[in-house]
């Protein structure tokens, strides 16, 4: 099995089903956890030197930080309702306590904090939605924590791709610290599949193919992207959702298309049919 693929495991006593740290991933910036909490179950963490974005992937919760006391937030029971999510930004040197008011799927996105911003609710009205692509390369995006919204390091987005379409495509990369041409950003993909017995394919590869991994990714798996291109392809009968977390030394998303496939962005695609 690829070292870039973290398989879903049944919840432990704390509800933890995924745990990616800089140490386990072999990188410097992104940490990522997923908890499946039962109604009434609590999760409490100190943020330490990390800023955190809590994303309610599905379910409702009450959330406390040093400055916030949010009661029963959340508006979707599953990400495949395609409603915009609720999220909470928590700075470093703070804490959060989450109480699941329904069964809750909670993503905990982490990256280095600098103490520049206060804890805040990120509600549906704060999240921009956009459609990207054309033909069989269409996807729909919720920008939860993009670079034009306040944070020190984190970039967080969720993406929907219908059956039979590609996503994160044409292939692009962000593994060089050379802004504004390209920025170095580590990235995780938390995948959900509908119906859940399905799978998608994801490839992570560099131009010289020193890294070239192709993975069948199942529901609730995580793919780590330390460098290189990283497209996703869905299969017939199964729709895809993934939650992306990115972070690096500069909080900007500047990327480079793979030249061989960039024509898919041009008017030549999709080709006109007779």
C-alpha positions as CSV (number, residue, x, y, z in Angstrom):
1,X,0.0,0.0,0.0
2,X,1.2,3.5,-0.8
3,X,2.8,5.4,2.1
4,X,0.8,8.4,0.8
5,X,-2.6,6.7,1.6
6,X,-4.0,6.7,5.2
7,X,-6.8,4.2,5.4
8,X,-9.9,4.8,7.5
9,X,-10.0,2.9,10.8
10,X,-12.8,2.3,13.2
11,X,-13.1,5.1,15.9
12,X,-11.1,4.7,19.1
13,X,-12.5,5.8,22.4
14,X,-12.0,9.4,21.5
15,X,-13.7,8.9,18.1
16,X,-10.5,9.3,16.1
17,X,-10.5,7.8,12.7
18,X,-7.7,9.7,10.9
19,X,-4.6,11.3,12.3
20,X,-2.0,12.9,10.1
21,X,0.8,14.9,11.7
22,X,3.9,16.6,10.2
23,X,5.9,13.8,11.9
24,X,3.9,11.0,10.4
25,X,3.7,12.6,7.0
26,X,7.4,13.5,6.9
27,X,6.7,17.2,6.3
28,X,6.6,20.5,8.2
29,X,3.2,22.2,8.1
30,X,-0.1,20.3,7.7
31,X,-1.8,18.3,10.5
32,X,-5.1,16.7,10.0
33,X,-7.5,14.6,12.1
34,X,-11.0,13.3,11.7
35,X,-13.3,12.3,14.5
36,X,-16.6,10.4,14.3
37,X,-18.3,11.5,17.5
38,X,-21.5,10.1,18.9
39,X,-24.3,12.4,20.1
40,X,-23.2,13.8,23.5
41,X,-19.5,12.9,23.1
42,X,-17.0,15.7,23.8
43,X,-13.6,16.5,22.3
44,X,-11.2,18.9,23.9
45,X,-7.7,20.0,22.7
46,X,-5.2,22.7,23.4
47,X,-4.0,24.3,20.2
48,X,-0.5,24.9,21.3
49,X,1.6,26.5,18.5
50,X,-1.0,25.5,15.9
51,X,-4.0,27.4,14.4
52,X,-7.0,25.1,13.8
53,X,-10.0,25.1,11.5
54,X,-12.8,22.8,12.7
55,X,-15.0,21.7,9.8
56,X,-18.3,20.1,10.6
57,X,-18.3,17.7,7.7
58,X,-21.7,16.3,8.8
59,X,-23.8,16.8,12.0
60,X,-24.2,19.5,14.6
61,X,-22.2,20.6,17.6
62,X,-21.6,23.2,20.3
63,X,-18.1,24.7,20.3
64,X,-16.3,26.6,23.0
65,X,-12.9,28.4,22.8
66,X,-11.4,31.0,25.0
67,X,-13.6,33.7,23.4
68,X,-16.4,31.8,21.7
69,X,-19.4,29.9,23.0
70,X,-21.3,28.6,20.0
71,X,-24.5,26.5,20.6
72,X,-25.7,23.8,18.3
73,X,-24.1,24.9,15.0
74,X,-24.3,22.9,11.8
75,X,-26.8,22.6,9.0
76,X,-26.1,19.3,7.2
77,X,-26.0,15.7,8.3
78,X,-23.9,14.6,5.4
79,X,-21.5,16.4,3.1
80,X,-23.5,15.0,0.1
81,X,-26.4,17.3,1.0
82,X,-24.0,19.9,-0.7
83,X,-25.0,22.6,1.7
84,X,-22.2,25.0,2.7
85,X,-20.6,23.8,6.0
86,X,-20.1,25.4,9.3
87,X,-16.5,25.8,10.5
88,X,-14.7,27.4,13.4
89,X,-11.3,29.1,13.3
90,X,-9.2,28.8,16.5
91,X,-5.8,30.5,16.9
92,X,-2.7,29.1,18.5
93,X,-2.3,29.3,22.3
94,X,-6.1,28.7,22.7
95,X,-8.3,25.6,23.1
96,X,-11.4,24.2,21.7
97,X,-14.1,22.0,23.2
98,X,-16.6,20.3,20.9
99,X,-19.8,18.7,22.1
100,X,-21.6,16.6,19.5
101,X,-25.3,17.5,19.7
102,X,-26.0,14.9,17.0
103,X,-23.7,12.2,15.6
104,X,-20.9,14.3,14.2
105,X,-18.1,13.9,11.6
106,X,-15.5,16.5,12.5
107,X,-12.4,17.5,10.6
108,X,-9.6,19.2,12.6
109,X,-7.3,21.0,10.2
110,X,-4.0,22.3,11.7
111,X,-1.0,24.4,10.6
112,X,1.5,26.7,12.4
113,X,-0.1,29.8,14.0
114,X,1.3,33.2,14.7
115,X,-1.4,34.7,16.9
116,X,-2.5,37.2,14.4
117,X,-6.3,36.4,14.5
118,X,-9.0,35.7,17.0
119,X,-11.3,32.7,17.1
120,X,-14.4,33.1,14.9
121,X,-17.3,31.2,13.5
122,X,-17.2,30.6,9.7
123,X,-20.8,30.2,8.7
124,X,-22.4,29.4,5.3
125,X,-22.7,33.1,4.5
126,X,-18.9,33.5,5.0
127,X,-18.1,30.7,2.4
128,X,-18.0,31.4,-1.3
129,X,-19.1,28.7,-3.8
130,X,-17.9,28.3,-7.3
131,X,-18.1,26.0,-10.3
132,X,-14.9,25.0,-12.0
133,X,-14.1,23.2,-15.2
134,X,-16.1,22.1,-18.2
135,X,-17.0,18.9,-20.0
136,X,-16.0,15.8,-18.0
137,X,-13.7,18.0,-15.8
138,X,-16.4,19.8,-13.8
139,X,-16.5,20.2,-10.0
140,X,-18.1,22.4,-7.4
141,X,-16.1,24.2,-4.7
142,X,-16.8,25.6,-1.2
143,X,-14.0,28.0,-0.2
144,X,-14.0,27.5,3.6
145,X,-10.7,29.3,4.4
146,X,-9.2,30.7,1.2
147,X,-6.2,33.0,1.1
148,X,-8.4,36.2,1.1
149,X,-9.9,35.2,4.5
150,X,-7.9,35.7,7.7
151,X,-5.5,33.0,8.9
152,X,-1.8,32.6,9.5
153,X,-1.1,29.4,7.5
154,X,-4.2,27.3,6.7
155,X,-6.0,27.0,3.4
156,X,-9.2,24.9,3.5
157,X,-11.6,24.0,0.7
158,X,-14.1,21.3,-0.1
159,X,-14.8,19.9,-3.5
160,X,-17.7,17.9,-5.1
161,X,-17.1,15.9,-8.3
162,X,-19.9,13.9,-10.0
163,X,-19.5,10.4,-11.2
164,X,-17.3,10.0,-14.3
165,X,-15.6,13.3,-14.0
166,X,-12.0,14.3,-13.1
167,X,-11.0,16.8,-10.5
168,X,-7.8,18.6,-9.3
169,X,-7.2,18.4,-13.1
170,X,-5.6,19.2,-15.5
171,X,-2.7,18.1,-13.3
172,X,-1.2,20.9,-11.3
173,X,1.4,21.2,-8.6
174,X,2.5,23.6,-5.8
175,X,5.9,22.2,-4.5
176,X,8.3,25.1,-5.2
177,X,8.8,28.2,-3.0
178,X,8.9,30.5,-6.0
179,X,6.0,33.0,-5.6
180,X,4.3,34.4,-7.6
181,X,4.9,31.6,-10.1
182,X,4.4,28.8,-7.6
183,X,4.3,28.3,-3.8
184,X,5.2,25.3,-1.7
185,X,2.1,23.9,-0.1
186,X,1.7,20.5,1.6
187,X,-1.8,19.1,1.1
188,X,-4.2,16.4,2.4
189,X,-7.3,15.0,0.7
190,X,-10.0,13.6,2.9
191,X,-12.2,11.6,0.6
192,X,-15.9,10.7,1.0
193,X,-17.7,8.6,-1.6
194,X,-21.5,8.4,-2.3
195,X,-22.6,5.6,-2.1
196,X,-19.9,4.7,0.4
197,X,-18.9,1.3,-1.0
198,X,-17.4,3.1,-4.0
199,X,-13.9,4.4,-4.7
200,X,-12.0,7.0,-6.7
201,X,-8.6,7.0,-8.2
202,X,-5.9,9.5,-7.2
203,X,-2.4,9.7,-8.7
204,X,0.5,11.7,-7.1
205,X,3.5,12.1,-9.3
206,X,6.5,14.3,-10.2
207,X,7.6,15.2,-13.6
208,X,10.6,13.0,-13.4
209,X,8.5,10.2,-12.0
210,X,10.8,9.8,-9.0
211,X,7.4,9.9,-7.2
212,X,4.6,8.2,-9.0
213,X,1.8,6.6,-6.9
214,X,-1.7,5.6,-8.1
215,X,-4.2,4.7,-5.5
216,X,-7.7,3.3,-5.2
217,X,-9.2,5.5,-2.5
218,X,-12.2,4.5,-0.5
219,X,-14.7,6.3,1.7
220,X,-13.0,8.2,4.6
221,X,-9.4,7.6,3.4
222,X,-6.8,10.4,3.3
223,X,-4.3,11.0,0.6
224,X,-1.1,13.0,1.4
225,X,0.5,15.2,-1.3
226,X,4.0,16.2,-0.3
227,X,4.9,17.3,-3.8
228,X,4.0,16.8,-7.4
229,X,0.8,16.6,-9.4
230,X,-2.3,15.0,-7.8
231,X,-5.4,14.5,-10.0
232,X,-8.5,12.6,-9.0
233,X,-10.8,10.6,-11.2
234,X,-14.3,9.3,-10.2
235,X,-15.9,6.2,-11.6
236,X,-19.5,5.6,-12.9
237,X,-22.1,5.4,-10.1
238,X,-20.1,7.1,-7.4
239,X,-20.0,10.8,-6.5
240,X,-17.0,12.3,-4.8
241,X,-16.4,14.8,-2.0
242,X,-13.1,15.7,-0.6
243,X,-11.8,18.2,2.0
244,X,-8.4,19.8,1.2
245,X,-6.1,21.3,3.7
246,X,-3.0,23.1,2.5
247,X,-0.2,25.0,4.3
248,X,3.4,26.1,3.7
249,X,5.8,28.9,4.3
250,X,3.7,31.5,2.4
251,X,-0.1,31.5,2.6
252,X,-0.8,31.8,-1.1
253,X,-2.1,29.2,-3.6
254,X,0.1,29.6,-6.7
255,X,0.4,26.5,-8.8
256,X,1.8,25.3,-12.2
257,X,-0.2,23.2,-14.7
258,X,1.4,20.2,-16.2
259,X,2.1,21.3,-19.7
260,X,1.1,18.1,-21.4
261,X,-2.5,18.3,-20.2
262,X,-3.1,22.0,-19.9
263,X,-4.9,22.0,-23.3
264,X,-8.0,20.7,-21.3
265,X,-8.2,24.3,-20.1
266,X,-8.4,25.6,-23.6
267,X,-11.4,26.2,-26.0
268,X,-10.3,23.0,-27.7
269,X,-11.9,21.0,-24.9
270,X,-14.4,19.6,-25.0
271,X,-14.2,19.0,-28.8
272,X,-17.3,20.0,-30.7
273,X,-19.4,17.1,-31.9
274,X,-21.0,16.8,-35.3
